[in-house]
């Protein structure tokens, strides 16, 4: 299908050309360099003279230094973004910059690094300012309940009198507590300052010699001391001072934020530096996957067969010696899938599951059709499909979306078209909104007939078709498995393990359908099913010994329950399709309860926008999840060999800018 052929490459070149070669290989982005083997390093200690010449390349300490610079740059960018007055786009797109323009910008690197230093300095001031504000606000919060206490906080009594502030639970009866203290001594008392739902705030006054005894009584009632060390003056004085400090700090913070905002125009240059550092880091890091001698370097890697010509031109340009070989048993071959046209966006569905094994099959071209079909049946409203396709089309045209997000949006565009088709087949355009809207506005009755049938009126018919679509889907998956077996020289396995199930399932369907179509069809069906079952029973244990041959056949035949379960899973097409249509109809009915007239029509529009938006959102999610589930469990379960390692070439991987050749157009 569409797994790109890979070839292993081994390269030897001169150290003098290494930096330029690495840069050009990074530009072409079609070589995955393998990690250098540690066996060579171990061989050094065994006295192998030839291998002693070859050592691991790279300088990870230098990589760490660059990553430190990247971290500083990233903090500066995040700070500028947080306080920028510019409106952020809905979808982020990378700016286009030519190599020569990037070089010109990097000539001002010292200036950019100075800007980063300014941003980080302001960010540090802002951090200190916020810490102080939080500290003072905390102190204000702790002081406010004591606002009625008018004795300076630094006064803890006199020579003979002790003052002690504290809290007791609000559930304590303060009168009873006073009586308890009075019974112990006449030279102590507590005074309530404030209370809230949790605590009573009190001041404990006692003769200093009796303070410990009084404190013991108070603690029996859950008393906790509240010290205010470091405070001078009354609570009111401290509150005024702290609130004034907070106001001053907030003003200072506002000034700092304005200074940061004023540096926003520097953001583009800092973004360029961040991506420049990213490329520098990647070039330095890739050397760790190479080996070197005094004058040469060498590495191994993987190259997609279609990219060999481009890679060869670069290697020849720098006088490198290289050889290719086909993958061998035991090689961990990376996987690159390549599909064209409408199938390509559906790669994202497969990637969310797992890449196929290199020796397996990429089924994207096949399951893309089924995925879009099932999505359309589950959503089953032409109006919703139009909205999805139009919105995704506009986003793709207006914004330069890249990577997996672009694939996902394209996939939803095609799924939207499928939904329009199936919605028209079932006669659903925002439910029955057109009919209800015309009747509400004019009183006239219009009818929009489905091109096929209305599932709400005939759900059994849709159930039968859903199960039928499911059987076809499963048969295609089984067919792929048979193809893989035959390709590997296991024709009999395909006959015994796959084609026999075709007979059992088809025969069973013919038998069940024959009662209402033709008795002859039922008789033929039961014969085909029995033949298939007999093959399974006889051959199911062919690879086992002794009694295992019998139990293996019975076990193979017992799998009929699994196939029945798989087929019944496709009933979800009916369930989700009906749910969308029924909820849409209910929304329209609710919106038209006001009767006929322009006011009722406006109400219908408002209710319709809210209700249909919710219905579409929840059912798009359901269709996405359940369509994926039918691929992952039912379809992939019949043949898919997963576990492929993604092809990860050494390439330019920038975050903010897209590097163009000098003859390509730039964007500001």
C-alpha positions as CSV (number, residue, x, y, z in Angstrom):
1,X,0.0,0.0,0.0
2,X,1.9,3.2,1.0
3,X,4.8,2.4,3.4
4,X,7.8,4.0,1.8
5,X,10.8,1.6,1.2
6,X,13.8,2.4,3.4
7,X,17.5,1.7,2.7
8,X,20.3,1.7,5.3
9,X,23.1,4.1,4.4
10,X,26.7,4.2,5.7
11,X,28.7,7.4,5.1
12,X,32.4,8.4,5.6
13,X,33.6,11.9,5.0
14,X,36.2,14.5,6.0
15,X,36.0,16.4,9.2
16,X,36.7,19.6,7.2
17,X,33.4,19.2,5.4
18,X,31.3,17.9,8.3
19,X,29.6,21.2,9.4
20,X,28.5,22.1,5.9
21,X,27.3,18.5,5.2
22,X,25.3,18.5,8.4
23,X,23.7,21.8,7.5
24,X,22.8,20.6,4.0
25,X,21.4,17.3,5.3
26,X,19.3,19.3,7.8
27,X,17.9,21.3,4.9
28,X,16.9,18.3,2.9
29,X,15.5,16.5,6.0
30,X,15.5,13.0,4.6
31,X,18.2,11.1,6.6
32,X,17.5,9.5,10.0
33,X,21.0,9.1,11.6
34,X,21.2,6.1,13.8
35,X,22.8,6.4,17.3
36,X,26.5,5.4,17.2
37,X,27.3,2.0,18.7
38,X,29.0,1.8,22.0
39,X,30.7,-1.4,21.0
40,X,33.5,0.6,19.4
41,X,34.2,2.4,22.6
42,X,34.4,-0.9,24.5
43,X,36.7,-2.3,21.8
44,X,39.3,0.4,22.6
45,X,40.0,-1.2,26.0
46,X,40.7,-4.5,24.3
47,X,43.5,-3.3,22.2
48,X,41.9,-3.2,18.8
49,X,44.1,-0.7,17.1
50,X,41.8,0.1,14.2
51,X,38.8,0.7,16.4
52,X,40.8,2.9,18.7
53,X,40.9,5.4,15.9
54,X,37.1,5.8,15.9
55,X,35.5,7.6,18.8
56,X,32.1,9.0,19.6
57,X,31.7,12.5,18.2
58,X,29.7,15.4,19.7
59,X,29.9,17.7,22.6
60,X,26.9,17.3,24.9
61,X,28.2,20.0,27.3
62,X,27.9,22.5,24.4
63,X,24.4,21.2,23.7
64,X,23.5,21.9,27.4
65,X,24.9,25.5,27.1
66,X,22.7,26.1,24.0
67,X,19.6,24.6,25.8
68,X,20.3,27.0,28.7
69,X,20.2,30.0,26.2
70,X,17.1,28.6,24.7
71,X,15.4,28.4,28.1
72,X,16.3,32.1,28.7
73,X,15.0,33.0,25.3
74,X,11.8,31.1,25.8
75,X,11.1,32.8,29.2
76,X,11.5,36.1,27.5
77,X,9.1,35.2,24.8
78,X,6.5,33.9,27.2
79,X,6.8,37.1,29.2
80,X,6.4,39.3,26.1
81,X,3.4,37.2,25.0
82,X,1.7,37.5,28.4
83,X,1.9,41.3,28.4
84,X,1.6,42.0,24.7
85,X,-1.2,44.3,23.6
86,X,-1.3,42.7,20.2
87,X,-4.2,40.4,19.4
88,X,-3.1,36.8,19.2
89,X,-4.4,34.9,16.1
90,X,-6.8,32.1,16.5
91,X,-4.5,29.7,14.7
92,X,-0.7,30.2,15.1
93,X,1.2,30.2,11.8
94,X,5.0,30.4,11.4
95,X,6.5,33.4,9.6
96,X,8.4,32.8,6.4
97,X,12.0,34.0,6.4
98,X,14.7,33.4,3.9
99,X,18.1,32.1,4.8
100,X,19.7,35.4,3.9
101,X,17.2,37.4,6.0
102,X,17.8,35.1,9.0
103,X,21.6,35.7,8.6
104,X,21.0,39.5,8.6
105,X,18.9,39.2,11.7
106,X,21.6,37.1,13.4
107,X,24.1,39.8,12.7
108,X,22.2,41.7,15.4
109,X,22.4,38.8,17.8
110,X,24.1,40.9,20.5
111,X,21.3,43.5,20.3
112,X,18.7,40.7,20.5
113,X,20.4,39.1,23.5
114,X,20.4,42.6,25.2
115,X,16.7,42.8,24.6
116,X,16.3,39.4,26.2
117,X,18.3,40.5,29.2
118,X,16.0,43.6,29.5
119,X,12.9,41.5,29.4
120,X,14.3,39.0,31.9
121,X,15.3,41.8,34.3
122,X,11.8,43.3,34.1
123,X,10.3,39.9,34.6
124,X,12.4,39.4,37.7
125,X,11.3,42.8,39.1
126,X,7.7,41.8,38.3
127,X,8.2,38.5,40.1
128,X,9.6,40.3,43.2
129,X,6.8,42.8,43.0
130,X,4.1,40.1,42.9
131,X,5.7,38.3,45.8
132,X,5.6,41.4,47.9
133,X,2.0,42.1,47.0
134,X,1.0,38.6,47.9
135,X,2.9,38.8,51.2
136,X,1.3,42.1,52.2
137,X,-2.1,40.9,51.1
138,X,-1.6,37.9,53.4
139,X,-0.7,40.2,56.3
140,X,-3.7,42.4,55.6
141,X,-6.0,39.3,55.6
142,X,-4.5,38.2,58.9
143,X,-4.9,41.7,60.5
144,X,-8.4,42.6,59.4
145,X,-10.3,40.4,61.9
146,X,-8.4,42.3,64.6
147,X,-9.3,45.8,63.4
148,X,-11.2,46.4,66.7
149,X,-8.1,45.8,68.8
150,X,-6.7,49.3,69.6
151,X,-3.6,48.4,71.6
152,X,-0.2,48.5,69.8
153,X,0.7,45.0,68.6
154,X,4.2,45.3,69.9
155,X,2.8,45.8,73.4
156,X,2.6,42.4,75.2
157,X,1.4,43.8,78.5
158,X,3.1,45.5,81.4
159,X,5.5,44.4,84.1
160,X,2.7,42.6,86.0
161,X,0.1,42.1,83.2
162,X,0.2,39.8,80.2
163,X,-1.7,40.4,76.9
164,X,-2.1,37.5,74.6
165,X,-4.0,37.4,71.2
166,X,-5.6,34.2,69.9
167,X,-8.6,32.4,68.4
168,X,-11.0,29.8,69.6
169,X,-13.5,27.8,67.6
170,X,-16.8,29.7,66.9
171,X,-18.7,26.8,68.5
172,X,-17.4,27.6,72.0
173,X,-19.8,29.5,74.3
174,X,-17.8,32.5,75.3
175,X,-19.8,33.2,78.5
176,X,-19.1,29.7,79.7
177,X,-15.4,30.1,79.0
178,X,-15.3,33.4,81.0
179,X,-17.0,31.7,83.9
180,X,-14.4,28.9,83.8
181,X,-11.6,31.4,84.0
182,X,-13.3,33.5,86.7
183,X,-13.7,30.3,88.8
184,X,-10.0,29.8,88.6
185,X,-8.9,33.4,89.3
186,X,-10.3,36.9,89.6
187,X,-7.2,38.3,87.9
188,X,-7.8,37.2,84.3
189,X,-10.4,37.7,81.6
190,X,-10.9,37.4,77.8
191,X,-12.3,40.0,75.6
192,X,-14.0,39.3,72.2
193,X,-12.6,41.4,69.4
194,X,-14.4,39.8,66.4
195,X,-15.9,36.6,65.2
196,X,-16.7,34.8,61.9
197,X,-18.2,31.5,60.9
198,X,-15.0,29.6,62.0
199,X,-13.4,31.5,64.8
200,X,-13.8,33.9,67.7
201,X,-10.9,36.4,67.9
202,X,-10.1,37.2,71.6
203,X,-7.5,39.0,73.7
204,X,-6.5,37.2,76.9
205,X,-5.6,39.5,79.8
206,X,-4.2,38.2,83.0
207,X,-1.7,38.7,85.8
208,X,1.6,37.7,84.4
209,X,2.2,35.2,87.2
210,X,-1.1,33.4,86.3
211,X,-0.7,33.6,82.5
212,X,0.4,29.9,82.1
213,X,-2.5,28.7,84.2
214,X,-5.0,30.7,82.2
215,X,-3.5,29.6,79.0
216,X,-3.9,25.9,80.1
217,X,-7.7,26.5,80.6
218,X,-8.0,28.3,77.2
219,X,-6.3,25.5,75.3
220,X,-8.9,23.1,76.7
221,X,-11.4,25.0,74.6
222,X,-9.3,24.9,71.4
223,X,-7.5,28.2,71.9
224,X,-4.5,29.0,69.6
225,X,-2.2,32.0,70.0
226,X,-1.9,34.4,67.1
227,X,1.5,36.2,67.4
228,X,2.1,39.4,65.4
229,X,5.9,39.5,65.7
230,X,7.6,42.3,63.8
231,X,4.6,44.6,63.8
232,X,4.6,48.0,65.6
233,X,1.6,50.2,66.3
234,X,-2.1,49.4,66.3
235,X,-3.8,47.1,63.9
236,X,-5.4,50.1,62.1
237,X,-2.0,51.8,61.7
238,X,-0.6,48.6,60.2
239,X,-3.6,48.1,57.8
240,X,-3.2,51.6,56.5
241,X,0.5,51.2,56.0
242,X,0.2,47.8,54.3
243,X,-2.7,49.0,52.0
244,X,-0.6,52.0,51.0
245,X,2.4,49.6,50.2
246,X,0.1,47.4,48.1
247,X,-1.1,50.4,46.2
248,X,2.4,51.5,45.6
249,X,3.5,48.1,44.5
250,X,0.5,47.7,42.1
251,X,1.4,51.0,40.6
252,X,5.0,49.8,40.2
253,X,3.8,46.6,38.7
254,X,1.7,48.4,36.2
255,X,4.7,50.5,35.2
256,X,6.8,47.3,34.8
257,X,4.1,45.7,32.7
258,X,4.0,48.8,30.4
259,X,7.8,48.6,30.0
260,X,7.5,44.9,29.0
261,X,4.6,45.7,26.6
262,X,6.8,48.4,25.0
263,X,9.3,45.7,24.2
264,X,6.7,43.7,22.2
265,X,8.2,44.8,18.8
266,X,11.4,43.0,19.8
267,X,9.5,39.7,19.9
268,X,10.0,38.8,16.3
269,X,13.8,39.1,16.6
270,X,13.8,37.0,19.8
271,X,11.7,34.3,18.0
272,X,14.3,34.2,15.2
273,X,17.0,33.8,17.8
274,X,15.1,31.0,19.5
275,X,14.7,29.0,16.3
276,X,18.3,29.7,15.3
277,X,19.4,28.3,18.6
278,X,17.1,25.3,18.1
279,X,18.9,24.5,14.8
280,X,22.3,25.1,16.3
281,X,21.4,22.7,19.2
282,X,20.1,20.1,16.8
283,X,23.2,20.3,14.6
284,X,25.4,19.9,17.7
285,X,23.3,17.1,19.1
286,X,23.3,15.0,15.9
287,X,27.1,14.8,16.1
288,X,26.6,12.5,19.1
289,X,25.1,10.0,16.8
290,X,28.3,10.0,14.6
291,X,31.8,8.7,15.1
292,X,35.1,10.3,14.2
293,X,38.8,9.8,13.7
294,X,41.5,12.4,13.5
295,X,40.5,13.5,10.0
296,X,37.3,11.7,9.1
297,X,33.8,11.1,10.5
298,X,31.3,8.3,9.8
299,X,27.7,7.5,10.5
300,X,24.9,5.2,9.6
301,X,21.2,6.0,9.0
302,X,18.1,5.4,7.0
303,X,17.0,7.1,3.8
304,X,13.6,6.7,2.0
305,X,14.3,5.2,-1.4
306,X,12.6,8.1,-3.3
307,X,14.9,10.6,-1.5
308,X,18.2,8.8,-2.4
309,X,18.9,11.1,-5.4
310,X,18.6,14.3,-3.3
311,X,20.8,12.8,-0.5
312,X,23.4,11.5,-3.0
313,X,23.8,15.0,-4.5
314,X,24.7,16.4,-1.1
315,X,27.1,13.5,-0.3
316,X,28.8,13.8,-3.7
317,X,29.1,17.5,-3.3
318,X,31.3,17.0,-0.2
319,X,33.2,14.0,-1.6
320,X,31.8,11.5,0.9
321,X,32.0,7.7,0.4
322,X,28.7,6.0,1.0
323,X,26.9,2.7,0.4
324,X,23.3,1.6,0.7
325,X,21.8,-1.8,1.6
326,X,18.4,-3.2,2.0
327,X,16.9,-3.8,5.5
328,X,17.9,-7.1,7.0
329,X,16.2,-9.3,9.6
330,X,16.6,-7.8,13.1
331,X,16.9,-4.2,11.8
332,X,14.7,-1.6,13.5
333,X,13.5,0.0,10.3
334,X,11.7,3.3,10.7
335,X,8.3,3.7,9.1
336,X,7.3,6.5,6.8
337,X,3.7,6.4,5.3
338,X,2.9,8.4,2.3
339,X,-0.6,8.8,0.9
340,X,-1.9,11.2,-1.7
341,X,-5.2,12.9,-2.4
342,X,-8.2,12.6,-0.1
343,X,-6.7,9.6,1.8
344,X,-3.7,11.6,3.1
345,X,-5.5,13.5,5.9
346,X,-6.8,10.2,7.4
347,X,-3.2,9.3,8.3
348,X,-3.8,11.2,11.5
349,X,-6.4,8.6,12.6
350,X,-3.9,5.8,12.1
351,X,-1.1,7.7,13.8
352,X,-3.3,8.2,16.9
353,X,-3.5,4.4,17.1
354,X,0.0,3.2,16.1
355,X,2.1,3.2,13.0
356,X,2.1,-0.1,11.1
357,X,5.1,-2.4,11.2
358,X,7.6,-1.8,8.4
359,X,6.7,-5.2,6.9
360,X,3.0,-4.7,7.4
361,X,0.4,-2.7,5.5
362,X,-0.7,0.9,5.6
363,X,-4.5,0.7,5.2
364,X,-5.1,4.4,5.0
365,X,-6.3,4.4,1.4
366,X,-8.9,1.8,2.3
367,X,-10.2,2.8,5.7
368,X,-10.4,6.5,4.8
369,X,-13.5,5.7,2.7
370,X,-15.1,3.8,5.5
371,X,-14.2,6.3,8.1
372,X,-15.8,9.2,6.2
373,X,-18.8,7.0,5.4
374,X,-19.4,6.0,9.0
375,X,-18.8,9.6,10.3
376,X,-21.5,10.8,7.8
377,X,-24.0,8.2,8.8
378,X,-23.5,8.8,12.5
379,X,-23.8,12.6,12.2
380,X,-26.4,12.3,9.4
381,X,-27.4,15.9,9.0
382,X,-26.6,17.7,5.8
383,X,-26.8,21.1,7.5
384,X,-24.2,20.1,10.0
385,X,-22.0,18.7,7.3
386,X,-22.2,22.0,5.4
387,X,-21.1,23.9,8.5
388,X,-18.2,21.6,9.2
389,X,-16.9,21.6,5.6
390,X,-17.3,25.4,5.1
391,X,-15.6,26.2,8.5
392,X,-12.7,23.8,7.9
393,X,-12.3,25.1,4.3
394,X,-12.2,28.7,5.4
395,X,-9.6,27.9,8.1
396,X,-7.4,26.0,5.7
397,X,-7.5,28.8,3.2
398,X,-7.1,31.7,5.6
399,X,-4.4,30.2,7.8
400,X,-1.3,28.4,6.9
401,X,-1.9,25.4,9.2
402,X,0.8,22.8,9.3
403,X,1.4,19.3,10.6
404,X,-1.1,17.1,12.3
405,X,-3.6,19.9,12.8
406,X,-3.7,20.5,9.0
407,X,-4.4,16.7,8.5
408,X,-7.1,16.8,11.1
409,X,-8.9,19.8,9.5
410,X,-8.7,18.3,6.1
411,X,-10.1,15.0,7.4
412,X,-13.1,16.9,9.0
413,X,-13.6,18.7,5.7
414,X,-14.1,15.4,3.9
415,X,-16.1,14.0,6.8
416,X,-18.3,17.1,6.4
417,X,-18.9,16.3,2.7
418,X,-19.8,12.7,3.7
419,X,-22.3,14.1,6.2
420,X,-23.9,16.3,3.6
421,X,-24.4,13.3,1.4
422,X,-25.9,11.1,4.1
423,X,-27.9,13.9,5.5
424,X,-29.5,14.5,2.0
425,X,-30.1,10.7,1.7
426,X,-32.0,10.8,5.0
427,X,-33.7,14.1,4.4
428,X,-32.2,16.0,7.4
429,X,-31.2,19.6,7.1
430,X,-30.7,20.9,10.6
431,X,-33.4,18.3,11.4
432,X,-36.6,19.7,10.0
433,X,-35.6,23.3,10.5
434,X,-36.5,24.4,6.9
435,X,-40.0,23.0,7.2
436,X,-40.5,24.4,10.7
437,X,-39.0,27.8,9.8
438,X,-41.2,28.3,6.7
439,X,-44.3,27.3,8.7
440,X,-43.4,29.6,11.6
441,X,-42.8,32.6,9.3
442,X,-45.5,32.2,6.7
443,X,-47.8,29.4,7.8
444,X,-47.1,27.5,4.6
445,X,-46.3,23.8,4.7
446,X,-43.2,22.6,2.7
447,X,-41.9,19.0,2.4
448,X,-38.3,18.0,1.9
449,X,-38.2,14.4,1.0
450,X,-35.2,12.2,1.7
451,X,-33.3,10.9,-1.3
452,X,-33.4,7.4,0.3
453,X,-35.5,7.1,3.5
454,X,-36.0,8.8,6.9
455,X,-34.3,6.7,9.6
456,X,-36.7,8.1,12.3
457,X,-39.6,6.7,10.4
458,X,-37.9,3.3,9.6
459,X,-35.1,2.6,12.1
460,X,-35.1,-1.1,11.4
461,X,-34.1,-0.5,7.8
462,X,-31.1,1.6,8.9
463,X,-30.2,-1.1,11.4
464,X,-30.1,-3.7,8.7
465,X,-28.0,-1.5,6.4
466,X,-25.7,-0.6,9.3
467,X,-25.0,-4.2,10.0
468,X,-24.5,-4.8,6.2
469,X,-22.0,-2.0,6.0
470,X,-20.3,-3.6,9.0
471,X,-20.0,-7.0,7.3
472,X,-18.4,-5.4,4.2
473,X,-16.0,-3.4,6.4
474,X,-15.0,-6.6,8.3
475,X,-14.7,-8.6,5.0
476,X,-12.3,-5.9,3.6
477,X,-10.1,-6.2,6.8
478,X,-10.1,-10.0,6.5
479,X,-9.3,-9.7,2.8
480,X,-6.2,-7.6,3.7
481,X,-5.1,-10.3,6.1
482,X,-5.6,-12.9,3.4
483,X,-3.5,-10.8,1.0
484,X,-0.7,-10.5,3.6
485,X,-0.7,-14.3,4.2
486,X,-0.6,-15.1,0.5
487,X,2.1,-12.5,-0.1
488,X,4.2,-14.3,2.5
489,X,3.6,-17.7,0.9
490,X,0.9,-18.9,3.3
491,X,-1.9,-19.5,0.9
492,X,-3.4,-22.4,2.8
493,X,-3.5,-20.3,6.0
494,X,-5.5,-17.8,4.1
495,X,-7.9,-20.5,2.9
496,X,-8.3,-22.2,6.3
497,X,-8.3,-19.1,8.5
498,X,-9.9,-16.4,6.4
499,X,-11.9,-17.7,3.4
500,X,-13.6,-20.3,5.7
501,X,-15.0,-17.5,7.8
502,X,-16.3,-15.8,4.6
503,X,-18.3,-19.0,4.1
504,X,-19.6,-19.1,7.7
505,X,-20.6,-15.5,7.8
506,X,-22.0,-15.3,4.2
507,X,-23.8,-18.6,4.6
508,X,-25.3,-17.4,7.9
509,X,-26.5,-14.2,6.3
510,X,-28.0,-16.1,3.3
511,X,-29.8,-18.5,5.7
512,X,-31.3,-15.6,7.8
513,X,-32.3,-13.6,4.8
514,X,-33.6,-16.6,2.9
515,X,-36.8,-16.9,5.0
516,X,-38.1,-13.6,3.5
517,X,-36.5,-13.9,0.1
518,X,-36.3,-17.5,-1.1
519,X,-36.2,-20.9,0.6
520,X,-33.5,-22.0,-1.9
521,X,-31.3,-19.1,-0.8
522,X,-31.6,-20.3,2.8
523,X,-30.7,-23.9,1.9
524,X,-27.7,-22.8,-0.1
525,X,-26.7,-20.5,2.7
526,X,-26.8,-23.3,5.4
527,X,-24.6,-25.5,3.2
528,X,-22.0,-22.8,2.7
529,X,-22.0,-22.0,6.4
530,X,-21.6,-25.7,7.3
531,X,-18.7,-26.2,4.8
532,X,-16.9,-23.2,6.3
533,X,-17.5,-24.4,9.8
534,X,-16.2,-27.9,8.9
535,X,-13.0,-26.4,7.5
536,X,-12.5,-24.4,10.7
537,X,-13.2,-27.4,12.8
538,X,-10.8,-29.7,10.9
539,X,-7.9,-27.2,10.3
540,X,-8.2,-24.9,13.4
541,X,-5.7,-27.1,15.3
542,X,-3.4,-28.0,12.5
543,X,-0.3,-26.5,14.1
544,X,-0.9,-28.2,17.4
545,X,-0.2,-31.8,18.6
546,X,-2.4,-34.5,20.0
547,X,-5.6,-33.4,21.6
548,X,-4.7,-29.9,20.7
549,X,-5.8,-30.5,17.1
550,X,-9.3,-31.2,18.3
551,X,-9.5,-28.4,20.9
552,X,-7.9,-26.0,18.4
553,X,-10.6,-26.6,15.9
554,X,-13.3,-26.1,18.5
555,X,-11.6,-22.9,19.6
556,X,-11.5,-21.6,16.1
557,X,-15.2,-22.3,15.6
558,X,-16.0,-20.7,18.9
559,X,-14.7,-17.4,17.5
560,X,-18.1,-17.1,15.8
561,X,-19.2,-15.3,18.9
562,X,-16.4,-12.7,18.4
563,X,-17.5,-12.1,14.8
564,X,-21.2,-11.8,15.8
565,X,-20.1,-9.2,18.4
566,X,-18.1,-7.3,15.9
567,X,-21.0,-7.2,13.4
568,X,-23.4,-6.0,16.1
569,X,-20.9,-3.2,17.0
570,X,-22.0,-1.4,13.8
571,X,-25.5,-0.9,15.3
572,X,-23.9,2.3,16.7
573,X,-24.4,3.8,13.2
574,X,-28.1,3.6,13.8
575,X,-27.9,4.8,17.4
576,X,-25.8,7.9,16.8
577,X,-27.6,8.7,13.5
578,X,-31.0,8.6,15.2
579,X,-29.7,10.6,18.2
580,X,-28.6,13.5,16.0
581,X,-31.8,13.6,14.1
582,X,-34.1,13.3,17.1
583,X,-32.3,16.0,19.1
584,X,-32.3,18.4,16.1
585,X,-36.1,17.9,15.7
586,X,-36.6,18.5,19.4
587,X,-34.6,21.8,19.2
588,X,-36.8,22.9,16.3
589,X,-40.0,22.0,18.1
590,X,-38.9,24.0,21.2
591,X,-38.0,27.0,19.1
592,X,-41.4,27.0,17.3
593,X,-43.6,26.7,20.5
594,X,-44.5,30.4,20.2
595,X,-46.7,29.8,17.1
596,X,-46.6,31.8,13.9
597,X,-45.2,35.2,13.3
598,X,-42.0,37.2,13.0
599,X,-41.3,37.3,16.7
600,X,-41.7,33.5,16.9
601,X,-39.4,33.1,13.9
602,X,-36.7,35.2,15.7
603,X,-37.1,33.0,18.8
604,X,-36.8,30.0,16.6
605,X,-33.5,31.4,15.1
606,X,-32.1,32.1,18.5
607,X,-33.1,28.7,20.0
608,X,-31.9,27.0,16.8
609,X,-28.4,28.6,16.9
610,X,-27.9,27.6,20.5
611,X,-29.5,24.1,20.3
612,X,-28.0,23.1,17.0
613,X,-24.5,24.3,17.9
614,X,-24.7,22.1,21.1
615,X,-26.2,19.2,19.2
616,X,-23.6,19.4,16.4
617,X,-20.6,19.8,18.8
618,X,-21.6,16.8,21.0
619,X,-22.4,14.5,18.0
620,X,-19.3,15.5,16.0
621,X,-17.3,14.3,19.0
622,X,-19.4,11.1,19.1
623,X,-19.0,10.5,15.4
624,X,-15.3,11.1,15.6
625,X,-14.8,8.7,18.6
626,X,-17.0,5.9,17.4
627,X,-15.8,6.0,13.8
628,X,-12.3,5.7,15.1
629,X,-13.3,2.9,17.4
630,X,-14.8,0.9,14.5
631,X,-11.4,1.2,12.7
632,X,-9.2,0.4,15.7
633,X,-11.2,-2.5,17.1
634,X,-13.2,-4.1,14.4
635,X,-11.2,-3.3,11.3
636,X,-7.6,-3.2,12.5
637,X,-8.3,-6.2,14.7
638,X,-8.6,-8.4,11.6
639,X,-5.1,-7.7,10.1
640,X,-3.2,-4.8,11.5
641,X,0.4,-5.3,12.6
642,X,1.3,-2.3,14.7
643,X,4.5,-1.2,16.5
644,X,6.2,0.7,13.7
645,X,8.8,3.3,14.8
646,X,8.2,6.7,13.2
647,X,10.8,7.9,10.7
648,X,12.4,10.8,12.4
649,X,14.9,12.5,10.0
650,X,17.4,15.1,11.0
651,X,15.7,18.2,9.7
652,X,14.9,21.9,10.5
653,X,12.4,21.8,13.2
654,X,11.6,25.4,14.1
655,X,8.7,26.8,16.2
656,X,8.3,30.4,15.1
657,X,9.8,30.7,11.6
658,X,9.8,28.7,8.4
659,X,13.1,28.8,6.6
660,X,12.8,29.4,2.9
661,X,15.3,29.5,0.1
662,X,16.3,33.0,-1.0
663,X,14.1,32.8,-4.1
664,X,11.0,32.0,-2.1
665,X,8.5,34.6,-0.8
666,X,8.8,35.9,2.7
667,X,6.1,36.9,5.2
668,X,6.4,39.6,7.8
